[in-house]
Amino acid sequence: MLDAVLGDVFEPGTSFALWLLLDPAAGERILNGDDFARAAVGGLRYETGQHPQDRRLTELVAELRDRAPYVARWWDDQSVTD
């Protein structure tokens, strides 16, 4: 059902955060996509604080920051969501 809503197939292990923050289709499919994306970055920031030793999470954040300047900007403004 998720593929029908988002217009993409998500195989097990697929990063929703990568899709949400890097795929142009996400902005077309999600209402208030910018707000949703900012909240996702805040959620990732929160999770890295809770799990600082999680290598995969750290690598995901590094990839997002490298590939999307706006993610780096939002990350650096230190907004955290729960």
Biopython code that builds the backbone (N, CA, C, O; Angstrom):
import numpy as np
from Bio.PDB.StructureBuilder import StructureBuilder

atoms = [
    (1, "MET", "N", (0.809, -1.176, 0.000)),
    (1, "MET", "CA", (0.000, 0.000, 0.000)),
    (1, "MET", "C", (0.873, 1.268, 0.000)),
    (1, "MET", "O", (0.498, 2.269, -0.610)),
    (2, "LEU", "N", (2.013, 1.234, 0.667)),
    (2, "LEU", "CA", (2.895, 2.394, 0.707)),
    (2, "LEU", "C", (3.328, 2.805, -0.686)),
    (2, "LEU", "O", (3.411, 3.997, -0.984)),
    (3, "ASP", "N", (3.607, 1.832, -1.545)),
    (3, "ASP", "CA", (4.014, 2.166, -2.910)),
    (3, "ASP", "C", (2.908, 2.899, -3.663)),
    (3, "ASP", "O", (3.201, 3.756, -4.497)),
    (4, "ALA", "N", (1.660, 2.587, -3.391)),
    (4, "ALA", "CA", (0.551, 3.279, -4.051)),
    (4, "ALA", "C", (0.469, 4.737, -3.596)),
    (4, "ALA", "O", (0.156, 5.623, -4.392)),
    (5, "VAL", "N", (0.745, 4.977, -2.342)),
    (5, "VAL", "CA", (0.681, 6.339, -1.808)),
    (5, "VAL", "C", (1.891, 7.162, -2.248)),
    (5, "VAL", "O", (1.749, 8.312, -2.663)),
    (6, "LEU", "N", (3.071, 6.570, -2.156)),
    (6, "LEU", "CA", (4.295, 7.314, -2.433)),
    (6, "LEU", "C", (4.782, 7.179, -3.867)),
    (6, "LEU", "O", (5.663, 7.923, -4.296)),
    (7, "GLY", "N", (4.217, 6.241, -4.608)),
    (7, "GLY", "CA", (4.597, 6.092, -6.009)),
    (7, "GLY", "C", (5.936, 5.423, -6.207)),
    (7, "GLY", "O", (6.544, 5.572, -7.267)),
    (8, "ASP", "N", (6.410, 4.695, -5.224)),
    (8, "ASP", "CA", (7.706, 4.027, -5.316)),
    (8, "ASP", "C", (7.646, 2.748, -4.490)),
    (8, "ASP", "O", (6.885, 2.655, -3.527)),
    (9, "VAL", "N", (8.446, 1.774, -4.872)),
    (9, "VAL", "CA", (8.509, 0.512, -4.133)),
    (9, "VAL", "C", (9.692, 0.585, -3.178)),
    (9, "VAL", "O", (10.803, 0.931, -3.580)),
    (10, "PHE", "N", (9.454, 0.264, -1.937)),
    (10, "PHE", "CA", (10.498, 0.278, -0.920)),
    (10, "PHE", "C", (10.792, -1.151, -0.486)),
    (10, "PHE", "O", (10.013, -1.775, 0.234)),
    (11, "GLU", "N", (11.920, -1.647, -0.936)),
    (11, "GLU", "CA", (12.355, -2.990, -0.547)),
    (11, "GLU", "C", (12.810, -2.966, 0.900)),
    (11, "GLU", "O", (13.195, -1.912, 1.406)),
    (12, "PRO", "N", (12.772, -4.114, 1.583)),
    (12, "PRO", "CA", (13.288, -4.157, 2.949)),
    (12, "PRO", "C", (14.717, -3.617, 3.002)),
    (12, "PRO", "O", (15.549, -3.950, 2.159)),
    (13, "GLY", "N", (14.982, -2.794, 3.988)),
    (13, "GLY", "CA", (16.305, -2.204, 4.142)),
    (13, "GLY", "C", (16.462, -0.873, 3.427)),
    (13, "GLY", "O", (17.493, -0.215, 3.567)),
    (14, "THR", "N", (15.450, -0.464, 2.660)),
    (14, "THR", "CA", (15.498, 0.817, 1.968)),
    (14, "THR", "C", (15.367, 1.946, 2.986)),
    (14, "THR", "O", (14.583, 1.856, 3.931)),
    (15, "SER", "N", (16.130, 2.991, 2.787)),
    (15, "SER", "CA", (16.065, 4.136, 3.688)),
    (15, "SER", "C", (14.988, 5.100, 3.231)),
    (15, "SER", "O", (15.099, 5.714, 2.170)),
    (16, "PHE", "N", (13.962, 5.227, 4.022)),
    (16, "PHE", "CA", (12.916, 6.195, 3.729)),
    (16, "PHE", "C", (13.486, 7.613, 3.795)),
    (16, "PHE", "O", (13.085, 8.482, 3.021)),
    (17, "ALA", "N", (14.416, 7.844, 4.716)),
    (17, "ALA", "CA", (15.022, 9.175, 4.843)),
    (17, "ALA", "C", (15.750, 9.573, 3.560)),
    (17, "ALA", "O", (15.655, 10.724, 3.134)),
    (18, "LEU", "N", (16.469, 8.651, 2.943)),
    (18, "LEU", "CA", (17.141, 8.963, 1.675)),
    (18, "LEU", "C", (16.120, 9.352, 0.615)),
    (18, "LEU", "O", (16.314, 10.329, -0.109)),
    (19, "TRP", "N", (15.050, 8.602, 0.523)),
    (19, "TRP", "CA", (14.013, 8.910, -0.462)),
    (19, "TRP", "C", (13.393, 10.270, -0.157)),
    (19, "TRP", "O", (13.288, 11.124, -1.037)),
    (20, "LEU", "N", (12.992, 10.461, 1.071)),
    (20, "LEU", "CA", (12.312, 11.685, 1.473)),
    (20, "LEU", "C", (13.162, 12.923, 1.226)),
    (20, "LEU", "O", (12.657, 13.942, 0.753)),
    (21, "LEU", "N", (14.440, 12.838, 1.541)),
    (21, "LEU", "CA", (15.293, 14.019, 1.503)),
    (21, "LEU", "C", (16.049, 14.213, 0.190)),
    (21, "LEU", "O", (16.563, 15.302, -0.066)),
    (22, "LEU", "N", (16.127, 13.177, -0.645)),
    (22, "LEU", "CA", (16.918, 13.301, -1.866)),
    (22, "LEU", "C", (16.141, 13.093, -3.162)),
    (22, "LEU", "O", (16.562, 13.583, -4.210)),
    (23, "ASP", "N", (15.048, 12.396, -3.118)),
    (23, "ASP", "CA", (14.310, 12.083, -4.340)),
    (23, "ASP", "C", (13.300, 13.193, -4.641)),
    (23, "ASP", "O", (12.438, 13.484, -3.812)),
    (24, "PRO", "N", (13.398, 13.811, -5.816)),
    (24, "PRO", "CA", (12.448, 14.873, -6.169)),
    (24, "PRO", "C", (10.987, 14.409, -6.124)),
    (24, "PRO", "O", (10.085, 15.217, -5.901)),
    (25, "ALA", "N", (10.757, 13.121, -6.333)),
    (25, "ALA", "CA", (9.389, 12.604, -6.294)),
    (25, "ALA", "C", (8.769, 12.780, -4.913)),
    (25, "ALA", "O", (7.550, 12.906, -4.798)),
    (26, "ALA", "N", (9.578, 12.790, -3.877)),
    (26, "ALA", "CA", (9.047, 12.955, -2.520)),
    (26, "ALA", "C", (8.351, 14.305, -2.375)),
    (26, "ALA", "O", (7.278, 14.400, -1.779)),
    (27, "GLY", "N", (8.970, 15.340, -2.922)),
    (27, "GLY", "CA", (8.371, 16.661, -2.848)),
    (27, "GLY", "C", (7.066, 16.773, -3.610)),
    (27, "GLY", "O", (6.214, 17.599, -3.285)),
    (28, "GLU", "N", (6.918, 15.942, -4.619)),
    (28, "GLU", "CA", (5.686, 15.943, -5.411)),
    (28, "GLU", "C", (4.578, 15.139, -4.741)),
    (28, "GLU", "O", (3.397, 15.400, -4.972)),
    (29, "ARG", "N", (4.946, 14.170, -3.918)),
    (29, "ARG", "CA", (3.964, 13.256, -3.341)),
    (29, "ARG", "C", (3.497, 13.647, -1.943)),
    (29, "ARG", "O", (2.388, 13.296, -1.540)),
    (30, "ILE", "N", (4.331, 14.369, -1.206)),
    (30, "ILE", "CA", (4.027, 14.639, 0.197)),
    (30, "ILE", "C", (3.621, 16.103, 0.362)),
    (30, "ILE", "O", (4.377, 17.016, 0.029)),
    (31, "LEU", "N", (2.420, 16.301, 0.880)),
    (31, "LEU", "CA", (1.971, 17.656, 1.176)),
    (31, "LEU", "C", (2.847, 18.224, 2.286)),
    (31, "LEU", "O", (3.253, 17.498, 3.193)),
    (32, "ASN", "N", (3.135, 19.499, 2.217)),
    (32, "ASN", "CA", (4.023, 20.138, 3.201)),
    (32, "ASN", "C", (5.345, 19.400, 3.287)),
    (32, "ASN", "O", (5.885, 19.188, 4.372)),
    (33, "GLY", "N", (5.860, 19.011, 2.124)),
    (33, "GLY", "CA", (7.080, 18.220, 2.059)),
    (33, "GLY", "C", (8.258, 18.865, 2.764)),
    (33, "GLY", "O", (9.059, 18.170, 3.388)),
    (34, "ASP", "N", (8.377, 20.191, 2.675)),
    (34, "ASP", "CA", (9.484, 20.877, 3.325)),
    (34, "ASP", "C", (9.397, 20.733, 4.846)),
    (34, "ASP", "O", (10.401, 20.468, 5.506)),
    (35, "ASP", "N", (8.211, 20.908, 5.389)),
    (35, "ASP", "CA", (8.026, 20.751, 6.838)),
    (35, "ASP", "C", (8.306, 19.311, 7.264)),
    (35, "ASP", "O", (8.937, 19.061, 8.290)),
    (36, "PHE", "N", (7.827, 18.383, 6.463)),
    (36, "PHE", "CA", (8.019, 16.965, 6.758)),
    (36, "PHE", "C", (9.506, 16.619, 6.714)),
    (36, "PHE", "O", (10.007, 15.891, 7.571)),
    (37, "ALA", "N", (10.212, 17.148, 5.704)),
    (37, "ALA", "CA", (11.645, 16.885, 5.574)),
    (37, "ALA", "C", (12.426, 17.486, 6.740)),
    (37, "ALA", "O", (13.322, 16.841, 7.284)),
    (38, "ARG", "N", (12.095, 18.707, 7.124)),
    (38, "ARG", "CA", (12.762, 19.332, 8.273)),
    (38, "ARG", "C", (12.542, 18.511, 9.546)),
    (38, "ARG", "O", (13.465, 18.314, 10.336)),
    (39, "ALA", "N", (11.329, 18.044, 9.730)),
    (39, "ALA", "CA", (11.032, 17.223, 10.899)),
    (39, "ALA", "C", (11.819, 15.916, 10.865)),
    (39, "ALA", "O", (12.265, 15.425, 11.903)),
    (40, "ALA", "N", (11.988, 15.356, 9.667)),
    (40, "ALA", "CA", (12.766, 14.114, 9.536)),
    (40, "ALA", "C", (14.219, 14.345, 9.924)),
    (40, "ALA", "O", (14.824, 13.509, 10.596)),
    (41, "VAL", "N", (14.787, 15.484, 9.502)),
    (41, "VAL", "CA", (16.165, 15.802, 9.880)),
    (41, "VAL", "C", (16.256, 15.972, 11.392)),
    (41, "VAL", "O", (17.202, 15.488, 12.014)),
    (42, "GLY", "N", (15.291, 16.648, 11.981)),
    (42, "GLY", "CA", (15.272, 16.784, 13.439)),
    (42, "GLY", "C", (15.167, 15.432, 14.127)),
    (42, "GLY", "O", (15.805, 15.197, 15.153)),
    (43, "GLY", "N", (14.359, 14.545, 13.556)),
    (43, "GLY", "CA", (14.231, 13.196, 14.115)),
    (43, "GLY", "C", (15.529, 12.413, 14.023)),
    (43, "GLY", "O", (15.891, 11.687, 14.949)),
    (44, "LEU", "N", (16.231, 12.560, 12.903)),
    (44, "LEU", "CA", (17.535, 11.899, 12.757)),
    (44, "LEU", "C", (18.532, 12.453, 13.776)),
    (44, "LEU", "O", (19.324, 11.709, 14.355)),
    (45, "ARG", "N", (18.482, 13.761, 13.982)),
    (45, "ARG", "CA", (19.370, 14.391, 14.963)),
    (45, "ARG", "C", (19.085, 13.832, 16.358)),
    (45, "ARG", "O", (20.006, 13.517, 17.111)),
    (46, "TYR", "N", (17.814, 13.715, 16.687)),
    (46, "TYR", "CA", (17.412, 13.150, 17.970)),
    (46, "TYR", "C", (17.930, 11.718, 18.119)),
    (46, "TYR", "O", (18.496, 11.354, 19.150)),
    (47, "GLU", "N", (17.728, 10.915, 17.075)),
    (47, "GLU", "CA", (18.146, 9.510, 17.130)),
    (47, "GLU", "C", (19.661, 9.368, 17.266)),
    (47, "GLU", "O", (20.134, 8.475, 17.969)),
    (48, "THR", "N", (20.424, 10.232, 16.607)),
    (48, "THR", "CA", (21.879, 10.137, 16.745)),
    (48, "THR", "C", (22.308, 10.506, 18.154)),
    (48, "THR", "O", (23.319, 10.002, 18.643)),
    (49, "GLY", "N", (21.554, 11.378, 18.814)),
    (49, "GLY", "CA", (21.839, 11.685, 20.216)),
    (49, "GLY", "C", (21.533, 10.508, 21.127)),
    (49, "GLY", "O", (22.227, 10.284, 22.119)),
    (50, "GLN", "N", (20.498, 9.762, 20.790)),
    (50, "GLN", "CA", (20.114, 8.592, 21.586)),
    (50, "GLN", "C", (21.010, 7.387, 21.316)),
    (50, "GLN", "O", (21.194, 6.538, 22.188)),
    (51, "HIS", "N", (21.564, 7.313, 20.109)),
    (51, "HIS", "CA", (22.359, 6.162, 19.678)),
    (51, "HIS", "C", (23.653, 6.622, 19.005)),
    (51, "HIS", "O", (23.851, 6.382, 17.814)),
    (52, "PRO", "N", (24.529, 7.278, 19.757)),
    (52, "PRO", "CA", (25.738, 7.862, 19.141)),
    (52, "PRO", "C", (26.705, 6.830, 18.562)),
    (52, "PRO", "O", (27.556, 7.186, 17.746)),
    (53, "GLN", "N", (26.598, 5.598, 18.952)),
    (53, "GLN", "CA", (27.499, 4.562, 18.445)),
    (53, "GLN", "C", (26.946, 3.825, 17.230)),
    (53, "GLN", "O", (27.592, 2.915, 16.710)),
    (54, "ASP", "N", (25.765, 4.206, 16.779)),
    (54, "ASP", "CA", (25.133, 3.527, 15.640)),
    (54, "ASP", "C", (25.828, 3.952, 14.348)),
    (54, "ASP", "O", (25.582, 5.037, 13.823)),
    (55, "ARG", "N", (26.688, 3.090, 13.854)),
    (55, "ARG", "CA", (27.492, 3.392, 12.670)),
    (55, "ARG", "C", (26.635, 3.628, 11.437)),
    (55, "ARG", "O", (26.900, 4.557, 10.674)),
    (56, "ARG", "N", (25.620, 2.811, 11.226)),
    (56, "ARG", "CA", (24.776, 2.974, 10.031)),
    (56, "ARG", "C", (24.017, 4.298, 10.062)),
    (56, "ARG", "O", (23.872, 4.958, 9.033)),
    (57, "LEU", "N", (23.540, 4.680, 11.227)),
    (57, "LEU", "CA", (22.846, 5.949, 11.360)),
    (57, "LEU", "C", (23.803, 7.112, 11.103)),
    (57, "LEU", "O", (23.446, 8.073, 10.422)),
    (58, "THR", "N", (24.998, 7.025, 11.640)),
    (58, "THR", "CA", (26.009, 8.060, 11.425)),
    (58, "THR", "C", (26.365, 8.169, 9.950)),
    (58, "THR", "O", (26.518, 9.274, 9.430)),
    (59, "GLU", "N", (26.499, 7.041, 9.275)),
    (59, "GLU", "CA", (26.805, 7.045, 7.841)),
    (59, "GLU", "C", (25.650, 7.626, 7.029)),
    (59, "GLU", "O", (25.877, 8.349, 6.059)),
    (60, "LEU", "N", (24.426, 7.317, 7.415)),
    (60, "LEU", "CA", (23.259, 7.859, 6.725)),
    (60, "LEU", "C", (23.244, 9.381, 6.838)),
    (60, "LEU", "O", (23.042, 10.078, 5.843)),
    (61, "VAL", "N", (23.454, 9.887, 8.027)),
    (61, "VAL", "CA", (23.461, 11.337, 8.225)),
    (61, "VAL", "C", (24.579, 11.983, 7.418)),
    (61, "VAL", "O", (24.371, 13.028, 6.801)),
    (62, "ALA", "N", (25.758, 11.376, 7.415)),
    (62, "ALA", "CA", (26.880, 11.920, 6.635)),
    (62, "ALA", "C", (26.540, 11.947, 5.149)),
    (62, "ALA", "O", (26.847, 12.923, 4.464)),
    (63, "GLU", "N", (25.912, 10.892, 4.644)),
    (63, "GLU", "CA", (25.528, 10.854, 3.232)),
    (63, "GLU", "C", (24.509, 11.941, 2.913)),
    (63, "GLU", "O", (24.636, 12.637, 1.905)),
    (64, "LEU", "N", (23.510, 12.087, 3.758)),
    (64, "LEU", "CA", (22.498, 13.109, 3.531)),
    (64, "LEU", "C", (23.104, 14.508, 3.555)),
    (64, "LEU", "O", (22.766, 15.350, 2.723)),
    (65, "ARG", "N", (23.996, 14.752, 4.508)),
    (65, "ARG", "CA", (24.642, 16.070, 4.604)),
    (65, "ARG", "C", (25.517, 16.340, 3.378)),
    (65, "ARG", "O", (25.572, 17.466, 2.885)),
    (66, "ASP", "N", (26.191, 15.314, 2.897)),
    (66, "ASP", "CA", (27.062, 15.476, 1.726)),
    (66, "ASP", "C", (26.273, 15.720, 0.444)),
    (66, "ASP", "O", (26.677, 16.510, -0.409)),
    (67, "ARG", "N", (25.156, 15.037, 0.322)),
    (67, "ARG", "CA", (24.413, 15.087, -0.944)),
    (67, "ARG", "C", (23.377, 16.200, -1.015)),
    (67, "ARG", "O", (22.917, 16.548, -2.103)),
    (68, "ALA", "N", (23.008, 16.758, 0.126)),
    (68, "ALA", "CA", (21.953, 17.780, 0.134)),
    (68, "ALA", "C", (22.344, 18.936, 1.054)),
    (68, "ALA", "O", (22.247, 18.814, 2.275)),
    (69, "PRO", "N", (22.779, 20.039, 0.485)),
    (69, "PRO", "CA", (23.199, 21.179, 1.308)),
    (69, "PRO", "C", (22.128, 21.651, 2.293)),
    (69, "PRO", "O", (22.455, 22.091, 3.395)),
    (70, "TYR", "N", (20.859, 21.564, 1.910)),
    (70, "TYR", "CA", (19.802, 21.990, 2.825)),
    (70, "TYR", "C", (19.726, 21.076, 4.047)),
    (70, "TYR", "O", (19.375, 21.537, 5.133)),
    (71, "VAL", "N", (20.046, 19.801, 3.894)),
    (71, "VAL", "CA", (20.064, 18.899, 5.049)),
    (71, "VAL", "C", (21.178, 19.330, 6.005)),
    (71, "VAL", "O", (20.972, 19.389, 7.217)),
    (72, "ALA", "N", (22.342, 19.625, 5.462)),
    (72, "ALA", "CA", (23.448, 20.090, 6.301)),
    (72, "ALA", "C", (23.068, 21.371, 7.039)),
    (72, "ALA", "O", (23.375, 21.525, 8.221)),
    (73, "ARG", "N", (22.407, 22.279, 6.347)),
    (73, "ARG", "CA", (21.989, 23.551, 6.959)),
    (73, "ARG", "C", (20.996, 23.292, 8.090)),
    (73, "ARG", "O", (21.124, 23.852, 9.179)),
    (74, "TRP", "N", (19.999, 22.434, 7.824)),
    (74, "TRP", "CA", (19.011, 22.134, 8.855)),
    (74, "TRP", "C", (19.662, 21.407, 10.024)),
    (74, "TRP", "O", (19.322, 21.648, 11.183)),
    (75, "TRP", "N", (20.595, 20.520, 9.716)),
    (75, "TRP", "CA", (21.289, 19.771, 10.766)),
    (75, "TRP", "C", (22.055, 20.738, 11.671)),
    (75, "TRP", "O", (22.020, 20.629, 12.897)),
    (76, "ASP", "N", (22.734, 21.668, 11.046)),
    (76, "ASP", "CA", (23.566, 22.597, 11.790)),
    (76, "ASP", "C", (22.761, 23.593, 12.625)),
    (76, "ASP", "O", (23.292, 24.163, 13.578)),
    (77, "ASP", "N", (21.486, 23.811, 12.281)),
    (77, "ASP", "CA", (20.699, 24.735, 13.099)),
    (77, "ASP", "C", (20.214, 24.080, 14.391)),
    (77, "ASP", "O", (19.577, 24.723, 15.226)),
    (78, "GLN", "N", (20.522, 22.801, 14.541)),
    (78, "GLN", "CA", (20.317, 22.031, 15.778)),
    (78, "GLN", "C", (18.869, 21.883, 16.200)),
    (78, "GLN", "O", (18.579, 21.744, 17.388)),
    (79, "SER", "N", (17.957, 21.910, 15.239)),
    (79, "SER", "CA", (16.560, 21.636, 15.558)),
    (79, "SER", "C", (16.411, 20.151, 15.866)),
    (79, "SER", "O", (16.891, 19.306, 15.111)),
    (80, "VAL", "N", (15.764, 19.843, 16.942)),
    (80, "VAL", "CA", (15.553, 18.454, 17.331)),
    (80, "VAL", "C", (14.057, 18.236, 17.532)),
    (80, "VAL", "O", (13.380, 19.040, 18.172)),
    (81, "THR", "N", (13.557, 17.140, 16.978)),
    (81, "THR", "CA", (12.168, 16.790, 17.198)),
    (81, "THR", "C", (12.108, 15.437, 17.866)),
    (81, "THR", "O", (13.044, 14.643, 17.775)),
    (82, "ASP", "N", (11.035, 15.188, 18.518)),
    (82, "ASP", "CA", (10.843, 13.918, 19.221)),
    (82, "ASP", "C", (9.676, 13.196, 18.603)),
    (82, "ASP", "O", (9.330, 12.098, 19.037)),
]
sb = StructureBuilder()
sb.init_structure("model")
sb.init_model(0)
sb.init_chain("A")
sb.init_seg("    ")
for serial, (resi, resn, name, xyz) in enumerate(atoms, 1):
    if name == "N":
        sb.init_residue(resn, " ", resi, " ")
    sb.init_atom(name, np.array(xyz, "f"), 0.0, 1.0, " ", f" {name:<3s}", serial, name[0])
structure = sb.get_structure()
